[in-house]
């Protein structure tokens, strides 16, 4: 998975100065269920239809993962100036996707990881909550529940 949260390797990567920026994670099961509920929804639909399962920051994820997993999680910080210069000074997993030929994976590696890390600091991983507000009884899978199930 292409996320800078590699809890199996006991690490989270974030941009220095942005380790408290929010991002949203929502389980695929929750996405499917909320879409099903939204289709059946009979009241006025929102113009913008966002929903977030869990909103937290890299620092909050670190604290929660350490609590649940009972081990240290390292928060590795990269410099925004390095990313802006196209430099990735942290080891990240190889980008593997069926649409990227094996011989092109290395060329995609740095730009994809820079884009993913930068996206969090730019708010691209944050989502509005219009459907969550309209479906207050729906209980999303929490990050803590997900981590306990790993």
N, C-alpha and C positions, 0 to 999 in steps of 0.2 A: 504494500500500500504506500502511496506517495504522500506521506504526512511527516512532518518533522518531529513527531512524538514517537520515539522508538523505545517503548517501555520494556520490550523483551531484551533490549540492550541497556536498560537502566539509564536512558538519556532522553532529554528533550532539547531541541535546538530552537533558539529564538534570536531575534535581533536585539542587540544591546540597546536599552532604552525603551524597548517595546515588549518587555517580558510581562507586563501587566495589561497589554492590549487584549480585548476580548475576541474570542472566536467561538463558533457554534459547532457542535457535533450532535447529530441526530441519527439514531439507528435506522437502517433501511426498513425494518419492520414498522417502526413508528411513522416513517415517511409514507409507506403504503397505507397504513391504517388511517392516517390523517387525510390523505387524498380521498380514500373511500368515504370517510365521514363528510368531507367537503363536498363531494359529489351529491350526497344525500341531503345536505344542508338546505333547509327550506326558507330561512330568513335571508335578509339582504347580504349579498356577498361583498367582501372587501375589495376595493380597487387594487390594492397591493395585498398579496396573499402569502405572506411569510409565516413561518413557524420554526421555532427552535426547540430542540430537545434539551440541550444543555449549553449554557453560555458560561465560559470560564476563560481564564488567561493561562499562558504557559506556566506562570508561577503557581497559580491555583492548582493546575493539573499536577505539577510536581508534588505539592503538599498532599493532595488527595491520593496520588499513586503511592507515595511513601507510606501513608497511613494504611492503605488497603493491602499493599504488597509486603509491608514490613521490611523494606530495604531502601537503601539510599538511591535516589534518582538524581543524576547530574543534569543541571541546567547549563548547557553550553551556549555561550553568547557569541554571535558573529557581529562584525561591524558593518553598519549600513553603508559606509563609504567603500568598503571592499565590495559589497554586493553591487553598488552603483557602478563600480569599475569593472564588473564582470568577474570578480574573484571570489571563489568559495573556499574559505580556509577551514573547513571542517569536513570530516569524512561522512559521506552520506551514501545510502544504498544505491546500487545501480538502478537506473530507470529501465524497467522492462515492461513493454506493452506490445501487443500484437501488431499495432499500427506502426511501430518503430522498428525498422529492420535492424538486425543484430549489429551490422557494421556501422550503423548510425547512432547507436546508443551512447557512445562516449561523447559525441558531439551534442547530444541532447542533455547530458547529465547536468552540467553547471547551469545552463539557462533555465531548466525546469526547476531545479532546487532553489535558485535565486528567486524565481517567480513565485514559488510556493511560500517561501519565507517572507518575501516582501508583501505578498497578498494579505497576510495576517496583519501586518503593521499598517496597511492601507484600509483595513476594515472590510476587505472582500470576503472574509470568513465569518462575518457577523451577519445576522439575519433578523428581520423584523418579526413581530409576534402577532400579527392580525388573527391568524387561525387559532393560535394558542389562547388568545383572549376570548374567542367565540366558542371554544370547546374547553371550558375550564375543568370539566370532569375527566378529561382524557389525561391519563398518567403516562408520561414519557419514561422510557428506560433511562435511568440516571447513569452518569459516568461511574459512580461508585458501584452500582449493580453490575455494570459491564465489566469493570476491573475485577470484581469478586468472582465473576464467572470465567475469567481467563484461566 
